[in-house]
Amino acid sequence: MCWSETADLVAGAGITAVGVASVTLAARRPRDLPLAALPLLLGLHQIIEAAVWHHDGGTGPATVAWAVIALPLLPLWVPAAVLCSAPPSARRRLLVPLAAGIATAATLTYVLAARTVTAGIRGHTVGYSLGLPQAQLIVAGYLLATIGSLLLSGDRGLVLFGVLVAVGAAVSVVLWRQEYISTWCAFAAVCSVVLLRWVVSRRPPRRASRPCGDPSEGP
């Protein structure tokens, strides 16, 4: 979420560009592709919210698309992606956040199908309303699935990514509740760059080319 239509468009375009670079660099490691593609999803999310701003909120297709990504898709995507890239030693414990993500995504999908999500412009923020039942339990499952999977990954780069997401989410929620300004897009941009660096660190080293006429090459 950003503080204006223009900010959402700019942030979305930048995050999407980072996502393209991330996916390109991860092409040789298919297991890393779901995580590498996360900035693409986040960038698309920001661009969709620009359309929500443009239409002054409401209950239209942009609002529904925003909610589908934010609610059922992310808590399923993130733990599944972390599980794909995690070392074998971490996979058993990562089944816990994955199970939480499946349950949370299933619940939120049902709620989205049964109720109408609405968006409203509140100063420099967009507020979304769905009327979630057992909201605290759903939020706990959401956080376990997303941030919890990153912190339990056993990978230093992903743990750092998880810490940044946690801090960014906490700050954004505080400012959003005050209806002051939405700042998640800025944190999403920083987190996407951190994820890009993680992808770069995972690339296998290139083999040094042998000079022409090296005796070890044989005849």
N, C-alpha and C positions, 0 to 999 in steps of 0.2 A: 504494500500500500504506500502511495506517495501523496504529497500535499496538493497536487493539482493535476489536471489532464496532461499538460505539457511535461511536467516532471515524470509522470508515469510513462509517457512515450519515450522520453530521453533515456530514463533508467532501463526501460524494457528493451530498447534497441541496444544499449551498451551491454546489458547482461546476456542478451541473445548472442551478440558477437563473441562474448567470452565463451558461451556454450558451444558455438560452432568450432572455435579453436580447441576447446576441451575434447569434444567428440573426435575431431580430426587427429589429435595427438594420441587418443586412447584406442584408435582403430586397430592397433596391433595387439591389444589386450582386450578381447571381447568381454571378459568378466568385469572390466572396469567401465564399460560403456553405459550401463544404467546410471551409475553415479556421475559419470562425465556429462551425461545428458541433462542432469538436474538444472544447470543454469538455463538451458533452453526452455525448460518448463517454467522456471521462475520468470524468465524474460517474457514469455508468452502471457503469463499471469499479469504482469504489470501492464502490458499492452491492452489486454482485455479490460483492465480496470480503467484505462484511459477512456474506453468506450462507455463505461459506467458513468464516469464524470461527464462525458459529452451529453449523455441522455438524462442528466440530473438524477441518477439513481433509478428507482423504480423496480419493476419485476421482470424486465425484458430478458432477451437471450444473453446479453453480456453479463448481467447479474447472475444468471443461472450458471453460465460457463465459469465465471469467477468462483462461485461456490463449489462447483464440481471439482475443480483443481485444488482449492484450499481445503476442502473438507474430506471427501472420501479418497481422493487420489494420492495426496502427499503422504498420509500416514500408512499407506500401503506401499507406495513407490520407494520411500526412503529406506525402511528396514529391509525390503527385498533387495534393493541395490547394494546396501552395505553387506548383506549376507553373501551376495554374489562375489564381491571383491575381497572378503575377509579371509585371513589365513585359516587353515583347517582347525587350529587350536581354539579359535574364537567362535566357530560356527554353532556349537551346541548352545552357548549362552545367548547367542543372537536369535535363537528360536523364540525366546521370551518376548522381545520387542516385536518380532514378526507376528506372533500370535496376537499381541495387543493391537497391532496395526490392522490385521484381518478383521478382528472383532469391531474395532472402531470404524473402519471403512464400511463394514456391512451395516452397522447401526446408522451411520450418517447417510448412506445411500438410501436406506429405508425412509429416514426422516425427510430427505430431499424429495423423494418420490411422493410422500404423503402430505407435505406442507409446501407453502410458497415462501421462497426467500425474497426478501425485499432489501433494497439499498437506499440510503438517504444521505444527502450531502450535509455535513455538520461542520461548517467553517472550513478548515483546511484538512478535513478528514472525511472518509466515507464510512458510514456505519452500516453493518449488515445484520439483519434480523431473521431468525429462523425459528426461535422458540424451542430450543433443544430440551428434551426431557433428560433428567439426570445429568445436567450439564457438567458438574464437577467430575463425575466419573468418566465422562467422555473426554474431557480435557486431560485428565490424568492418563488415560489410555493413549491419547494423541501424543502427549509429551514423551511417554515411554517409548512409543513406536519411532518417533522422529529423533529427538535429541538423545534418548536413551540408547538407541541402536548405534549412534555415532560414538558416544562415550564408552560403549562396551565393545567397540570394534577391535581394540587391541592395536590399532594403527595410530601412531603419534599425529600424523597429519589430519586424520579424520577426527581424532579427539579434539584437536585445536579447532577444527571446523565446528564440532558440536558445541564447544564452549562459546565460540563467537555467535552461533545461532541462538544459544540460550540467553546470552547477554543482550543481543540485539532484540530478541523477542520481548524480554522483560522491559527494556527501555521503551520500545515501541508501544507496548500495551499501556504503560503508565502515561505516556504522552497522548495516546489515542483516547484513553478514558477521560482525560481532561479536555478533550475535543480541541486540543491546541494545534497539533500538527502530526501527520503520519510520516514516520521516518523509516519504516521497514524497507523501503526500496533502497535506501542508502546502505543499510546493513546487508541486504541481499546482494548488492554489488560487491561489497567487500568480501563477503563469504564466497561469492562466485570466483573471485580472483584467487582466494585461498585454495579453493577446490581445483582451480586450474594448475596452481603450483603443485598440488598433490598429484595430479595426473602427470605432470612433467617429471616428477620424482619417481614415478612408477615405470617410466619408459625404460626398456632394456638398453644397456649401453651398446653403442655401435662397435662392431669389430674393426680394429685398425686394419686398413688396407695394406697389403704387402707391396713394396716397390717392385717395379719391373725388373726381371732378371734375378729375383730372390732365389738362391739355391734351394730353399726348402719347398719351392713350388714344384720341383721335379721337371722332367723334360716335357 
